[in-house]
Amino acid sequence: MEYKAADVSTGSSRIVISEEWLTSFTKNSPEIHILDDNKHF
């Protein structure tokens, strides 16, 4: 699972957090809560 950040003006992106667990899947916990402006979490 990866969380990424992107710059819309340049199109560049980077990985902020990367999680890996080879023997099973990773659970998104706690879940992302999108704020009412639909731009921030």
C-alpha positions as CSV (number, residue, x, y, z in Angstrom):
1,M,0.0,0.0,0.0
2,E,1.3,3.4,-0.9
3,Y,0.2,6.9,-0.1
4,K,1.5,9.4,-2.6
5,A,1.7,13.2,-2.9
6,A,1.5,15.0,-6.3
7,D,2.2,18.5,-7.6
8,V,-0.6,19.3,-10.1
9,S,1.4,22.2,-11.6
10,T,4.4,20.0,-12.5
11,G,2.9,16.5,-12.7
12,S,5.6,15.1,-10.4
13,S,4.7,12.7,-7.6
14,R,6.4,11.0,-4.7
15,I,5.7,8.2,-2.2
16,V,4.9,9.5,1.3
17,I,4.3,6.2,3.0
18,S,4.9,2.7,1.7
19,E,3.8,-0.4,3.5
20,E,4.5,-4.0,2.5
21,W,3.6,-7.3,4.0
22,L,4.6,-10.1,1.6
23,T,2.7,-13.0,3.3
24,S,-0.8,-11.4,3.4
25,F,-2.6,-8.2,2.4
26,T,-2.4,-4.9,4.2
27,K,-5.5,-3.3,5.6
28,N,-6.1,0.4,5.2
29,S,-6.5,1.2,8.9
30,P,-7.5,3.7,10.0
31,E,-9.4,4.4,6.9
32,I,-8.9,7.8,5.1
33,H,-11.6,10.3,6.0
34,I,-12.2,12.8,3.2
35,L,-13.3,16.2,4.5
36,D,-16.4,18.0,3.3
37,D,-14.4,20.2,0.8
38,N,-13.5,16.9,-1.0
39,K,-9.9,18.1,-1.3
40,H,-8.4,17.2,2.0
41,F,-8.2,14.1,4.1
